[in-house]
Amino acid sequence: MSKHYGLRDLLRGKNLRKLFFIMPIYVLWGIPAGTYGFFFPYIFKTVGASSTVTSDLMEILYFGLAILSVVFVFMPLNDRVNRRVLYAISAFCCGLAFVIPLFAPISNPVVALANVVIFGFGQGIGLWPLQRVWSVELFPTEIRNTSQGVLWGAMRVILGLWSLFTPLILGALGGFKAVALLMALMFAYNFIVGGLFGPKTGGKSLEEITQ
């Protein structure tokens, strides 16, 4: 009779330590990315974007650049370079995208465009895809679906709670600069933790990673 694997196996031993590593960096990427997804047009309208069409086009640019950087940067380099370095560079770019609006108004078209381009292209270099790769690779096949359910469920709940307060932060705590500062700090965490402690799984089979 085969053994039944489930949530209990995920929440103990090495699997729990892996979950504690991957969940925070996943959540701290998911909040900025989700904020863009939910509130991007709202944010740019609030801070002075000239039209809804402009904000929609910038959102298209953001997603397009992320996809292009995955295809033309991450995929060719993923198994050829140190993944920690690739992740750290990506996290640095994402953090930089939100440091810029701290020193210049996001209503400035050049600043807004720089934020969109650097964040969009920067996350696709490594941070966005590597988190997905690590979240699958790190867990044994028997509990991989369980780990994905817990990880994505937690991230979505936290993102939902964050989304409830984003308009209040924009309105009461200094507008987009307050949001930008929080996001820059989130990516600083990803830069440090992912860059220093990211798993060395490049070029290895799932069996080798599990062992």
C-alpha positions in Angstrom: 0.0 0.0 0.0 1.5 3.4 -1.0 2.0 6.1 1.5 -0.3 9.1 1.5 1.6 12.4 1.5 0.0 15.7 2.4 0.2 19.0 4.3 1.8 17.4 7.4 4.8 16.3 5.3 5.2 19.9 4.0 5.1 21.5 7.4 8.0 19.6 9.0 11.8 19.1 8.6 13.6 20.3 5.5 10.4 21.0 3.6 9.2 23.5 6.2 12.6 25.3 6.0 12.3 25.4 2.2 8.8 26.9 2.6 10.1 29.5 5.0 12.7 30.5 2.4 10.5 30.6 -0.7 7.2 32.1 0.7 8.6 35.5 1.8 10.4 36.2 -1.4 7.4 35.1 -3.4 5.0 37.3 -1.3 7.4 40.3 -1.5 7.4 40.0 -5.3 3.7 39.3 -5.5 2.7 42.4 -3.7 4.4 44.9 -6.1 3.4 42.8 -9.2 -0.2 42.4 -7.9 -0.4 46.1 -7.1 0.5 46.9 -10.7 -2.1 44.4 -11.9 -4.9 45.7 -9.7 -4.1 49.3 -9.3 -1.9 50.4 -12.1 -4.5 52.5 -14.0 -5.8 53.8 -10.7 -2.4 54.8 -9.4 -1.4 56.7 -12.6 -4.8 58.5 -12.8 -4.4 59.5 -9.1 -0.9 60.8 -9.5 -1.6 62.7 -12.7 -1.3 60.5 -15.8 -2.8 62.3 -18.7 -5.3 59.7 -19.8 -6.6 56.2 -19.2 -5.2 55.2 -22.6 -1.8 56.2 -21.5 -1.9 54.2 -18.4 -3.3 51.2 -20.2 -0.5 51.4 -22.9 2.1 51.5 -20.1 0.6 48.5 -18.5 0.9 46.6 -21.8 4.5 47.8 -22.1 5.2 46.5 -18.5 3.9 43.0 -19.2 5.4 42.8 -22.7 8.9 43.7 -21.4 8.6 41.1 -18.6 7.8 38.4 -21.2 10.6 39.5 -23.5 13.2 39.5 -20.8 12.2 36.0 -19.7 12.5 34.7 -23.3 15.7 36.5 -24.3 17.6 36.8 -21.1 16.4 34.3 -18.5 15.9 31.3 -20.6 19.3 31.4 -22.4 21.2 32.1 -19.1 19.2 30.1 -16.5 21.4 27.0 -16.5 24.6 28.7 -17.6 25.2 31.3 -14.9 25.0 31.4 -11.1 21.3 31.7 -10.4 21.9 33.7 -7.2 23.6 36.4 -9.2 20.9 36.4 -11.8 18.3 36.7 -9.1 20.1 39.4 -7.3 20.6 41.5 -10.5 16.9 41.1 -11.2 15.8 42.1 -7.7 18.2 45.1 -7.8 16.6 46.3 -11.0 13.1 46.0 -9.5 14.1 47.8 -6.4 15.7 50.6 -8.5 12.5 51.0 -10.4 10.8 52.1 -7.1 13.7 54.1 -5.8 13.6 56.5 -8.8 10.0 57.8 -7.9 11.3 58.7 -4.4 13.4 61.5 -5.9 11.2 62.6 -8.7 7.4 62.8 -9.2 5.8 59.7 -10.8 3.5 62.1 -12.7 6.6 63.1 -14.8 6.3 61.0 -17.9 10.1 60.1 -18.0 9.9 58.9 -14.3 6.8 56.9 -14.9 8.3 55.3 -18.1 11.5 54.5 -16.3 9.6 52.8 -13.5 7.6 50.7 -15.9 10.5 49.7 -18.1 13.0 48.9 -15.3 10.5 47.0 -13.3 8.9 45.1 -16.2 12.2 44.1 -17.9 14.1 43.7 -14.6 11.7 41.1 -13.0 11.8 38.9 -16.1 15.6 38.6 -15.9 15.4 36.3 -13.0 13.2 37.2 -10.1 9.8 36.4 -11.6 10.8 33.1 -13.3 13.3 31.8 -10.8 10.8 32.0 -8.0 8.5 29.8 -10.0 11.4 27.4 -10.8 12.6 27.2 -7.2 9.1 26.8 -5.8 8.7 23.6 -7.9 12.2 22.2 -7.7 12.6 22.5 -4.0 9.9 20.1 -3.0 9.6 16.3 -3.6 7.1 15.2 -6.2 4.8 13.7 -3.5 4.1 17.1 -2.0 4.7 19.4 -4.9 1.1 20.2 -5.5 0.5 20.8 -1.8 3.4 23.2 -1.6 2.1 25.1 -4.6 -1.3 25.4 -3.1 -0.1 26.6 0.2 2.4 29.1 -1.4 -0.1 30.6 -3.9 -2.9 30.6 -1.4 -0.9 32.5 1.2 0.4 35.0 -1.4 -3.1 35.7 -2.7 -4.6 36.2 0.7 -1.8 38.6 1.7 -2.0 40.4 -1.6 -5.8 40.8 -1.1 -5.3 42.3 2.4 -2.6 44.6 1.0 -4.9 45.7 -1.8 -7.6 46.8 0.7 -5.1 49.4 2.1 -3.3 50.5 -1.0 -5.8 53.4 -1.7 -5.5 54.5 1.9 -1.7 54.5 1.6 -1.9 56.5 -1.6 -4.3 59.0 -0.1 -3.0 59.4 3.5 0.7 58.5 3.6 2.2 60.7 0.8 0.8 59.2 -2.4 2.9 57.0 -4.7 6.1 57.8 -2.8 4.9 55.9 0.2 4.0 52.9 -1.9 7.3 53.1 -3.8 9.3 53.1 -0.6 7.5 50.0 0.7 8.0 48.2 -2.6 11.7 49.2 -2.7 12.1 47.7 0.7 10.4 44.5 -0.4 12.8 44.1 -3.3 15.7 44.9 -1.0 14.7 41.8 1.1 14.6 39.7 -2.1 18.0 41.0 -3.2 19.6 40.1 0.1 17.9 36.8 0.8 17.6 35.4 -2.8 21.1 36.7 -3.7 22.8 35.1 -0.7 20.7 32.0 0.1 19.0 31.1 -3.2 19.3 27.3 -3.8 22.0 26.2 -6.2 19.8 24.1 -8.5 21.1 25.2 -11.9 21.8 22.3 -14.2 20.7 19.6 -11.7 17.9 17.0 -12.1 15.0 17.0 -9.7 16.4 13.8 -8.2 19.7 15.5 -7.5 18.0 18.6 -6.0 15.8 16.4 -3.7 18.9 14.5 -2.4 
